[in-house]
Amino acid sequence: MNAERLLAHFDHLSDSPDGVHRLRRLMLDLAIRGRLVKQDPNDEPGWTLLERIATKRAGLKGKGRVSRASSTHSDSAHQLPFKLPASWAKTTIGEICSKTGSGSTPRGGKKAYTDNGIVFLRSQNIHNDGLRLTDVAYIDPATHKRMSGTAVRSSDLLLNITGGSIGRCCLVPDSLGQANISQHVSIIRIAINGLCKFLHYVILSPYFQAFILDEQTGAGRGGLPKYRMDQIPVALPPLAEQQRIAAKVDELMALCDRLEEGRMERKEARAQLTKTTLARLSEPNANIATFRSHARFAIESLPALTTRADQIKNLRQTILNLAVRGKLVAQRPDREKPASLPRSNLQGEGGDFSRPVNWCSRNLGEILDFRYGKGLTANQRKRDGPVPVYGSNGIVGYTTEPLTKQSCVIVGRKGSAGALNICNGPSWTTDVAYYIEVPDFLSLRFLYISLSALNLDYLAKGVKPGLSRSDVYNERISIPPLTEQHRIVTKVDGLMALCDEIESGLITINSSRASFLASALLTAL
């Protein structure tokens, strides 16, 4: 795919992960390589423009107005990592500018600032899309005069050269008026008019930004010194082509803005529709016909609407909530009797939602025993032991003797408090977790689903969150007949497998889009 075809597929590529951001970078890369617009043989060539700049610089130097650039440039200083069009010239920042260099701190530090006066620009005011003056400082006219070497002019480029915002660059507008810059900002003043907009895009390009970021030394971020900035090699197109390039970049960046806005609108619309769809499924008093209508719409629509991992997580949670409310499978009250449970210590069979007629409800403390695990010494742990050892978030080793011989659900107590695991056989649970031996009126998998729907991690307390049995025991679950539990488990497993497919498909689609975009970008350059 060449650059022209890439631009033709611009809107489709923008749907790729991070696509619009990468397309912006591509536009700048194409611009500084001479790949964005066609060359015109009638244009004054870049080397003639460079000669005019040198003449202007020499005149300014005679008047004492040009800053001293690096006096020697080796061939390596002019090397560029890409081939230039025939009419372009190789040069450096120092050779095309009449001034480069950073500002300074006003004498007296913060006391030199005033409530109004001359604008004093700091790194927080410099952004790629322009100056932001909501948090601007001011200095008095006398300080401005003393700091005349840091005064900015219309069409200067201002570049952040230190700190976390290093590399941000903006063009000084005609409307700014008098202003000075701090030591964290550098002035880049072009020797002749008309080059500033193209050079702004050069500075924002990935090529130039790589030079800037290379100057950050560890956590200290030493910044970009003047002598290094002056030596950065750049490509100089004919002036007329620069103007065409700047106009094309402006056009494409505006298109990127619209694409990003449209992408965000589509994203928000899908998210809201998904949220509404899942909320309808969770309505507590919906009749069977209404619920089935909502469920049919969800099954048909959610795979297409789901585009983010967090939406799949919400879908999984909705499935669990429906399962423990008796909304996933049909009830058979004439064939399936209620589970035989211990007598409740509480009055009535109340719960947080309406249950099917043949379901019962109990507080967890009435039907389950959250037993403390026990620690294991190093000698008790065996790499090839037959018994898995569970911590708060899964298997952490093996041993030879089980703490329980029954299948159980393991619940994180410390560390990953509230995390759930199932063990279908003998196991050992360490002292950072509870284990629950399942009573005969409960299916192991249905208990796991019921506890998952409760989100026990939200009950964890403390600086290092821990899960208290007394809090868990007050949580209430509803229990269907055992045969219905098995049918619910089968249904949940099928729906979770569908979620896995959607998630896998989402990963594949995003990966394919990212690979296609990367391939397209590489081919275009």
PyMOL commands that set and color helices and strands:
alter all, ss='L'
color gray80, all
select helices_A, chain A and resi 3-8+10-13+19-33+46-62+75-78+93-96+109-112+123-125+141-146+148-150+196-204+206-214+218-220+226-230+239-281+288-305+309-323+364-367+378-380+444-454+456-459+469-473+482-524
alter helices_A, ss='H'
color red, helices_A
select strands_A, chain A and resi 89-92+97-102+113-114+118-121+126-127+130-131+137-139+157-160+169-171+179-181+185-190+233-236+360-363+371-372+387-391+394-399+408-412+420-423+428-429+433-437+476-479
alter strands_A, ss='S'
color yellow, strands_A
deselect
rebuild
show_as cartoon
